[in-house]
Amino acid sequence: MTSANERPASDDDVLDHASASLTLHVRDLDKSVQWYSSVFRTEAIHRGTDTSLDGTSTSFAVFVL
């Protein structure tokens, strides 16, 4: 562990346990899931719906690439 002013030790990996996510808004989720499954040769690990405070619902799918 380092303070804000120290550099990490040479054997520390600054990306250890890091992750990134990308959100794409698509018109047809089912067709998009089929396309991603075909191109990346993996299935969605989760599908669901997110509802905002104003009641707007957005369907989504999660892939691990």
DOLO-331054 format. One record per residue (C-alpha): residue number from 1; x, y, z. Coordinates in steps of 0.05 Angstrom, whole numbers, plus 5000, padded with zeros to 4 digits. Layout:
BEGIN
NODE   n    u    v    w
NODE NUM    X    Y    Z
...
# end
This chain:
BEGIN
NODE   n    u    v    w
NODE   1 5000 5000 5000
NODE   2 5024 5070 4985
NODE   3 5003 5141 5004
NODE   4 4980 5190 4952
NODE   5 5050 5219 4944
NODE   6 5088 5153 4940
NODE   7 5100 5110 4879
NODE   8 5079 5037 4883
NODE   9 5135 4987 4895
NODE  10 5160 4956 4830
NODE  11 5127 4889 4847
NODE  12 5058 4921 4859
NODE  13 5011 4915 4801
NODE  14 4970 4979 4797
NODE  15 4916 4942 4757
NODE  16 4908 4885 4807
NODE  17 4833 4873 4816
NODE  18 4816 4927 4766
NODE  19 4756 4921 4719
NODE  20 4723 4962 4665
NODE  21 4653 4964 4638
NODE  22 4623 4991 4574
NODE  23 4550 5009 4566
NODE  24 4520 5008 4496
NODE  25 4448 5029 4484
NODE  26 4417 4988 4428
NODE  27 4349 4987 4394
NODE  28 4338 4911 4397
NODE  29 4368 4876 4457
NODE  30 4352 4806 4433
NODE  31 4387 4816 4366
NODE  32 4445 4850 4401
NODE  33 4453 4791 4449
NODE  34 4453 4743 4390
NODE  35 4506 4785 4354
NODE  36 4552 4791 4415
NODE  37 4544 4717 4429
NODE  38 4564 4701 4358
NODE  39 4622 4750 4352
NODE  40 4653 4739 4421
NODE  41 4633 4665 4426
NODE  42 4604 4674 4496
NODE  43 4534 4678 4525
NODE  44 4505 4734 4568
NODE  45 4517 4717 4641
NODE  46 4458 4759 4664
NODE  47 4397 4793 4635
NODE  48 4352 4840 4673
NODE  49 4315 4905 4677
NODE  50 4337 4968 4713
NODE  51 4282 5016 4734
NODE  52 4300 5089 4750
NODE  53 4267 5131 4803
NODE  54 4221 5162 4751
NODE  55 4196 5093 4731
NODE  56 4233 5086 4665
NODE  57 4254 5014 4654
NODE  58 4316 4994 4614
NODE  59 4331 4922 4596
NODE  60 4404 4900 4596
NODE  61 4450 4841 4585
NODE  62 4518 4828 4617
NODE  63 4576 4794 4582
NODE  64 4645 4777 4609
NODE  65 4697 4785 4554
# end
